[in-house]
């Protein structure tokens, strides 16, 4: 049985912890949440809780902002990256199914001679 912090999608880190880890202001984390760039889960008390995956996304956001990108532009880039990943997974699944359909079969009832 794994612990919550073993799961990269488990929301275990507080705003203060993430701000300290990444050396950013808590207000920055709230701002990117308000712009729906990185939207963490909420605890039962309504507090933001971040996963390791979201922390990685925040690092990506800060790097893009350092390059002069706006939050709306960053949000769109992330949306497109997610869409591309979904399309790539779908393509790979379809390619695997097509390969399975085209694979030669070893049918023991096939008595044809070549």
C-alpha positions in Angstrom: 0.0 0.0 0.0 1.5 3.3 -1.1 1.5 6.5 0.9 -0.2 9.6 -0.4 3.0 11.4 -1.3 4.0 8.4 -3.4 1.2 9.3 -5.8 2.3 12.3 -7.9 -1.4 13.3 -8.2 -2.2 13.2 -4.5 -2.9 16.7 -3.2 -0.8 16.9 -0.1 1.0 20.2 -0.2 -0.3 23.5 1.2 0.0 26.9 -0.5 2.7 27.9 2.1 4.7 24.7 1.5 4.6 25.1 -2.3 5.5 28.8 -2.1 8.5 28.0 0.1 9.6 25.1 -2.2 9.4 27.2 -5.4 10.4 30.5 -3.8 7.3 32.2 -5.1 4.6 34.3 -3.3 1.4 32.7 -2.1 -0.4 35.5 -4.0 1.2 34.2 -7.2 -0.2 30.7 -6.6 -3.7 32.2 -5.9 -3.4 34.2 -9.1 -2.6 31.3 -11.3 -5.5 29.4 -9.7 -7.8 32.3 -10.5 -6.6 32.3 -14.1 -7.2 28.6 -14.2 -3.6 27.9 -15.2 -3.0 25.5 -12.3 -6.1 24.7 -10.2 -5.2 22.7 -7.1 -7.7 20.5 -5.3 -9.4 21.9 -2.1 -9.3 20.3 1.3 -12.6 19.8 3.3 -12.0 23.3 4.8 -11.6 24.9 1.3 -7.8 25.2 1.5 -5.8 24.7 -1.7 -3.8 21.5 -1.7 -1.2 20.8 -4.4 0.1 17.5 -5.9 3.7 16.9 -7.1 2.3 17.0 -10.6 0.8 20.5 -10.1 4.1 21.7 -8.5 5.8 20.6 -11.7 3.2 22.5 -13.7 3.8 25.6 -11.6 7.5 25.4 -12.3 6.7 25.2 -16.1 4.4 28.3 -15.6 7.1 30.3 -13.9 9.6 29.5 -16.6 7.1 30.6 -19.3 6.4 33.8 -17.4 10.2 34.5 -17.2 10.1 34.3 -21.0 7.5 37.1 -21.1 4.4 35.0 -21.6 1.0 36.1 -20.2 -1.1 33.8 -18.0 -3.9 33.5 -20.7 -1.2 32.5 -23.2 0.3 30.0 -20.8 -3.1 28.5 -20.0 -3.8 28.0 -23.7 -0.4 26.4 -24.2 -1.1 24.0 -21.4 -4.6 23.2 -22.8 -3.0 22.4 -26.2 -0.4 20.2 -24.6 -3.1 18.2 -22.8 -5.1 17.9 -26.0 -2.0 16.8 -27.9 -1.2 14.2 -25.2 -4.8 12.8 -25.4 -4.7 12.6 -29.2 -1.3 10.9 -29.0 -2.6 8.3 -26.5 -5.7 7.7 -28.8 -3.4 7.3 -31.8 -1.2 4.8 -30.0 -4.2 2.8 -28.8 -5.6 2.7 -32.4 -2.2 1.7 -33.8 -2.0 -1.1 -31.3 -5.5 -2.3 -32.1 -4.7 -2.2 -35.9 -1.5 -4.1 -35.3 -3.4 -6.8 -33.4 -5.9 -7.1 -36.2 -3.2 -7.4 -38.8 -1.0 -9.8 -36.9 -0.6 -13.3 -38.4 -2.7 -15.8 -36.6 -1.5 -19.3 -35.7 -4.9 -21.0 -36.1 -4.5 -24.8 -35.5 -7.5 -25.4 -37.6 -5.9 -23.8 -40.6 -4.8 -26.8 -42.7 -4.0 -25.0 -45.9 -0.8 -25.9 -47.6 1.5 -23.4 -49.3 
